[in-house]
Amino acid sequence: MRREDIKELVKGPISTVPTPFNNSFKIDYGRMRDLTEWWVENGLVKGKAVIKVAAAMGEGPMLREDEWPRLLRTAVQAADQKAAIMCGIHYKDTLRAIEDAKLAQDLGAIGVQISPPVFNFPDQDAIVRHFGDISDAIDGIGILVYVTRGLPGGPIYPETFRRMVDFEHLVAVKWGNPAGTKYEDLFDLSNVINIIDNNGTPILNHQLGGKGYINHTSQMNPAHDLKIWELMESGLYDDAQAVYDSVEKDPAFRQFNTKVAQRTCGEAYMVKGMMAVMGQPAGPPRPPSLAMNAEELTELHQIMEAWGWPVAPNSDIVKLAAS
């Protein structure tokens, strides 16, 4: 696909989907097929959203080299060309990132989210070389650059993107502004690359010309985020902000998240807990992270029920936690 064609697909809620495991922490590929079909049936389709497989919140860094390709292939086949499927590539050197991007393309992904090679301790020149070499080596698949600003070697600055903006296969950036820069500093490039919010400010992103946002909710209740996106696309920003804040800024949810994070660790616990509450379980996270226990799932159920979401019966969720 051409760059402009891929850009048309990388928009809306970017859904970082969980990797389903069984109780032995092995990938349940059948469950991944079923979940992908459910996400598609509930509206995470081309032109409206992106399904992102094996990213950090989906425990991508915890997957073996023989696991993530099969997981990606499962999602692509289950989506049956109805959804835009992307795949995460994490912190790898340029050569391995190229190999993975080519494999992801062969397996049917429309794009790859690529993090800077932080363990090479790259400066901005090395980051330009990294993404430039990857872009030159691939064909027909897009790059979503992940600004991992919380890690050494992870921040990428607006001036660096101005040096990369003409890379043929760079289609989007997962944007959170590094220290010393303003969020708005990148949006003079919004007509060339899709700027995807990773700052918790999706409405501002859209107002400035951005094309989508990272979220924690579209995986388990697609209707919620599709509504936010529809409101933004209609210019109803106050309404969109209200719907977004009803979940993301709910004090009970924030307090609960802080409390549970101290016990469970990792990134997948909340996504998998919320999936379970919605009646779409994806199994436990891989050790050393822990799954939510029955008491935590009950509290989360109360919070999500108060949002008006179509949650599963709490008794079923408690049984699931005990199994």
PLY file of the C-alpha trace (Angstrom):
ply
format ascii 1.0
element vertex 323
property float x
property float y
property float z
element edge 322
property int vertex1
property int vertex2
end_header
0.00 0.00 0.00
1.03 3.60 -0.56
1.85 5.87 2.37
-1.34 7.88 1.96
-3.45 4.72 1.87
-1.94 3.46 5.12
-2.43 6.85 6.78
-6.14 6.56 6.04
-6.18 3.37 8.12
-4.12 4.59 11.10
-6.79 6.70 12.77
-9.37 6.70 15.53
-9.05 4.74 18.78
-5.83 2.73 18.70
-6.77 -0.45 20.56
-3.84 -2.18 22.24
-5.39 -5.59 22.59
-4.38 -8.17 25.22
-2.60 -11.41 24.48
-4.81 -14.19 25.87
-3.05 -16.82 27.98
-4.33 -20.00 29.55
-3.66 -20.86 33.18
-0.27 -22.28 32.18
0.64 -18.89 30.68
0.68 -20.28 27.14
-0.95 -18.24 24.38
-4.52 -19.29 23.70
-4.65 -18.74 19.95
-8.23 -19.93 19.71
-9.25 -17.29 22.23
-7.32 -14.68 20.22
-9.33 -15.66 17.16
-12.61 -15.36 19.05
-11.67 -12.02 20.60
-10.59 -10.57 17.25
-13.90 -11.58 15.71
-15.67 -9.93 18.67
-13.66 -6.70 18.28
-14.52 -6.56 14.58
-18.19 -7.32 15.20
-18.26 -4.48 17.71
-16.88 -1.87 15.35
-13.07 -1.86 15.52
-12.87 -1.87 11.73
-10.89 -0.18 8.98
-11.30 3.57 8.85
-12.63 3.79 12.41
-10.02 2.16 14.63
-6.81 0.11 14.74
-6.26 -3.25 16.42
-2.67 -3.28 17.73
-1.29 -6.73 18.56
1.70 -7.58 20.77
2.31 -4.03 21.99
3.51 -3.30 25.52
0.07 -3.30 27.15
-0.57 -6.51 25.23
2.57 -8.07 26.76
4.43 -8.03 23.46
7.86 -7.74 25.14
7.05 -10.93 27.06
6.41 -12.98 23.92
8.94 -15.36 22.41
10.15 -14.90 18.83
8.05 -17.85 17.71
4.91 -16.58 19.48
4.23 -13.07 18.26
4.14 -13.97 14.54
1.58 -16.70 15.16
-0.44 -14.30 17.35
-0.38 -11.66 14.61
-1.34 -14.20 11.93
-4.25 -15.36 14.09
-5.58 -11.80 14.43
-5.16 -11.02 10.73
-6.95 -14.19 9.66
-9.77 -13.69 12.16
-10.25 -10.06 11.07
-10.72 -11.26 7.48
-9.54 -7.94 5.98
-12.20 -6.02 7.90
-9.82 -4.42 10.43
-6.52 -2.55 10.31
-4.08 -4.77 12.22
-0.78 -3.42 13.53
1.97 -5.12 15.51
4.41 -3.87 18.15
8.20 -4.09 17.76
10.01 -3.29 20.98
13.45 -1.79 21.58
15.25 -3.89 18.98
18.34 -2.94 16.98
17.83 -1.83 13.39
18.55 -5.19 11.77
16.08 -7.13 13.91
13.48 -4.38 13.59
13.73 -4.64 9.81
13.39 -8.42 9.94
10.33 -8.17 12.18
8.70 -5.45 10.07
9.10 -7.54 6.91
7.66 -10.58 8.67
4.73 -8.53 10.00
4.02 -7.33 6.46
4.12 -10.89 5.12
1.63 -11.89 7.81
-0.83 -9.17 6.77
-0.23 -6.25 9.13
-0.81 -2.79 7.68
1.75 -1.25 10.02
4.22 -1.76 12.85
4.64 0.29 16.01
8.39 0.61 16.49
10.12 1.88 19.62
13.59 3.46 19.59
16.39 0.93 20.24
16.79 2.13 23.82
19.34 -0.51 24.80
21.67 0.98 22.16
21.40 4.29 24.09
20.63 6.21 20.88
21.03 9.94 20.48
18.79 11.82 18.04
21.14 11.14 15.10
21.02 7.40 15.82
17.22 7.53 16.00
17.13 9.17 12.55
19.43 6.46 11.17
17.34 3.73 12.81
14.00 4.77 11.36
15.52 5.84 8.05
17.12 2.44 7.50
13.89 0.65 8.44
11.85 2.81 6.07
14.29 2.20 3.23
14.19 -1.57 3.79
10.43 -2.15 3.84
7.69 -1.80 1.29
3.92 -1.62 1.60
3.72 -1.39 5.38
3.67 1.70 7.59
5.70 2.72 10.65
4.06 4.15 13.77
6.92 5.68 15.76
6.53 5.19 19.52
8.03 8.06 21.51
9.01 6.14 24.66
9.83 9.30 26.58
10.07 7.57 29.97
13.12 5.51 28.99
16.73 6.61 28.36
17.13 6.92 24.61
13.38 6.91 24.15
12.43 10.58 23.73
12.22 11.88 20.16
12.03 15.63 19.71
10.01 17.67 17.21
13.15 18.74 15.33
14.08 15.09 14.89
10.71 14.35 13.34
11.27 17.24 10.95
14.36 15.38 9.79
12.36 12.16 9.36
9.13 13.49 7.92
10.00 12.52 4.35
10.78 8.89 5.19
8.49 7.07 2.78
7.04 4.54 5.21
6.75 6.71 8.31
2.99 7.22 8.56
2.32 8.15 12.19
3.79 9.01 15.58
2.52 7.94 18.98
3.07 11.33 20.53
3.81 12.32 24.08
5.99 15.41 24.21
9.41 14.98 25.84
10.56 17.27 28.66
11.41 20.73 27.45
8.93 20.67 24.57
5.26 21.57 24.21
2.60 19.15 23.07
1.66 21.53 20.28
5.21 21.71 18.88
4.74 18.78 16.47
1.46 19.69 14.84
2.94 21.67 11.97
3.65 18.16 10.60
0.08 16.89 11.04
-0.65 17.17 7.31
2.26 14.83 6.55
2.23 12.25 9.38
-0.67 11.17 11.56
-0.17 12.36 15.13
-1.65 9.84 17.57
-2.20 11.08 21.12
-0.39 9.25 23.92
-0.71 12.13 26.36
-4.22 11.61 27.71
-5.44 14.56 25.63
-7.27 13.04 22.64
-9.69 15.94 22.19
-6.89 18.51 22.07
-5.05 16.23 19.65
-8.00 16.17 17.27
-8.53 19.92 17.54
-4.88 20.47 16.56
-5.14 18.17 13.55
-4.27 14.79 15.08
-5.77 11.57 13.78
-6.26 9.26 16.75
-5.43 8.35 20.30
-4.08 5.58 22.51
-6.69 4.44 25.03
-7.32 1.86 27.72
-10.97 1.14 27.01
-11.79 0.34 23.38
-10.55 -3.24 23.78
-13.27 -4.12 26.28
-16.05 -1.72 25.24
-15.54 -0.54 21.66
-18.79 1.44 21.67
-17.41 3.83 24.31
-14.41 4.97 22.28
-16.15 4.84 18.94
-18.65 7.31 20.41
-15.81 9.60 21.51
-14.31 9.42 18.04
-17.66 10.08 16.35
-18.21 13.16 18.52
-14.75 14.51 17.73
-15.18 13.91 14.01
-18.47 15.86 14.25
-16.73 18.74 16.03
-18.65 18.16 19.27
-15.56 18.49 21.43
-17.25 19.33 24.74
-19.44 16.25 24.44
-16.44 14.11 23.49
-14.48 15.40 26.47
-17.36 14.63 28.81
-17.60 11.02 27.61
-13.83 10.58 27.83
-13.61 12.10 31.31
-16.49 9.96 32.59
-14.07 7.02 32.62
-10.51 8.28 32.43
-10.99 10.91 35.15
-13.31 8.93 37.39
-11.74 9.34 40.87
-12.86 5.87 41.97
-11.21 4.29 38.93
-7.99 6.23 39.37
-7.72 5.34 43.05
-8.45 1.71 42.28
-5.83 1.60 39.52
-3.17 3.08 41.81
-3.96 0.57 44.55
-4.02 -2.51 42.33
-0.87 -1.52 40.44
1.12 -1.70 43.65
0.27 -5.40 44.00
0.08 -6.70 40.46
2.78 -4.76 38.51
3.14 -4.72 34.73
0.78 -3.17 32.18
-1.68 -5.95 31.34
-3.46 -6.38 34.68
-5.99 -3.59 34.11
-6.83 -4.46 30.52
-7.31 -8.11 31.43
-9.30 -7.27 34.54
-11.64 -5.02 32.57
-11.99 -7.60 29.82
-13.04 -10.15 32.45
-15.62 -7.76 33.91
-17.09 -7.30 30.44
-17.41 -11.06 30.04
-14.54 -11.33 27.55
-11.71 -12.86 29.61
-8.17 -13.03 28.24
-6.51 -15.01 31.01
-3.78 -13.91 33.42
-0.71 -11.80 32.67
2.63 -13.55 32.54
4.78 -13.67 35.70
6.04 -11.85 37.58
2.90 -9.76 37.02
-0.22 -10.92 38.83
-3.87 -11.08 37.83
-6.57 -9.31 39.82
-8.06 -11.39 42.62
-11.78 -11.88 43.28
-11.99 -8.93 45.67
-10.35 -6.58 43.18
-12.53 -7.79 40.31
-15.63 -7.22 42.43
-14.57 -3.64 43.14
-13.74 -3.06 39.48
-17.12 -4.50 38.52
-18.86 -1.93 40.75
-16.87 0.91 39.17
-17.56 -0.17 35.60
-21.22 -0.88 36.30
-21.54 2.70 37.58
-20.35 3.89 34.15
-23.39 2.22 32.62
-21.30 -0.34 30.75
-22.86 -3.72 29.88
-20.82 -5.72 32.38
-21.11 -9.46 32.96
-22.72 -10.78 36.18
-20.29 -10.37 39.06
-20.80 -13.96 40.20
-19.39 -15.20 36.88
-16.36 -12.95 37.24
-15.62 -14.14 40.77
-15.81 -17.75 39.58
-13.39 -16.87 36.81
-10.92 -15.41 39.31
-11.09 -18.56 41.40
-10.54 -20.97 38.50
0 1
1 2
2 3
3 4
4 5
5 6
6 7
7 8
8 9
9 10
10 11
11 12
12 13
13 14
14 15
15 16
16 17
17 18
18 19
19 20
20 21
21 22
22 23
23 24
24 25
25 26
26 27
27 28
28 29
29 30
30 31
31 32
32 33
33 34
34 35
35 36
36 37
37 38
38 39
39 40
40 41
41 42
42 43
43 44
44 45
45 46
46 47
47 48
48 49
49 50
50 51
51 52
52 53
53 54
54 55
55 56
56 57
57 58
58 59
59 60
60 61
61 62
62 63
63 64
64 65
65 66
66 67
67 68
68 69
69 70
70 71
71 72
72 73
73 74
74 75
75 76
76 77
77 78
78 79
79 80
80 81
81 82
82 83
83 84
84 85
85 86
86 87
87 88
88 89
89 90
90 91
91 92
92 93
93 94
94 95
95 96
96 97
97 98
98 99
99 100
100 101
101 102
102 103
103 104
104 105
105 106
106 107
107 108
108 109
109 110
110 111
111 112
112 113
113 114
114 115
115 116
116 117
117 118
118 119
119 120
120 121
121 122
122 123
123 124
124 125
125 126
126 127
127 128
128 129
129 130
130 131
131 132
132 133
133 134
134 135
135 136
136 137
137 138
138 139
139 140
140 141
141 142
142 143
143 144
144 145
145 146
146 147
147 148
148 149
149 150
150 151
151 152
152 153
153 154
154 155
155 156
156 157
157 158
158 159
159 160
160 161
161 162
162 163
163 164
164 165
165 166
166 167
167 168
168 169
169 170
170 171
171 172
172 173
173 174
174 175
175 176
176 177
177 178
178 179
179 180
180 181
181 182
182 183
183 184
184 185
185 186
186 187
187 188
188 189
189 190
190 191
191 192
192 193
193 194
194 195
195 196
196 197
197 198
198 199
199 200
200 201
201 202
202 203
203 204
204 205
205 206
206 207
207 208
208 209
209 210
210 211
211 212
212 213
213 214
214 215
215 216
216 217
217 218
218 219
219 220
220 221
221 222
222 223
223 224
224 225
225 226
226 227
227 228
228 229
229 230
230 231
231 232
232 233
233 234
234 235
235 236
236 237
237 238
238 239
239 240
240 241
241 242
242 243
243 244
244 245
245 246
246 247
247 248
248 249
249 250
250 251
251 252
252 253
253 254
254 255
255 256
256 257
257 258
258 259
259 260
260 261
261 262
262 263
263 264
264 265
265 266
266 267
267 268
268 269
269 270
270 271
271 272
272 273
273 274
274 275
275 276
276 277
277 278
278 279
279 280
280 281
281 282
282 283
283 284
284 285
285 286
286 287
287 288
288 289
289 290
290 291
291 292
292 293
293 294
294 295
295 296
296 297
297 298
298 299
299 300
300 301
301 302
302 303
303 304
304 305
305 306
306 307
307 308
308 309
309 310
310 311
311 312
312 313
313 314
314 315
315 316
316 317
317 318
318 319
319 320
320 321
321 322
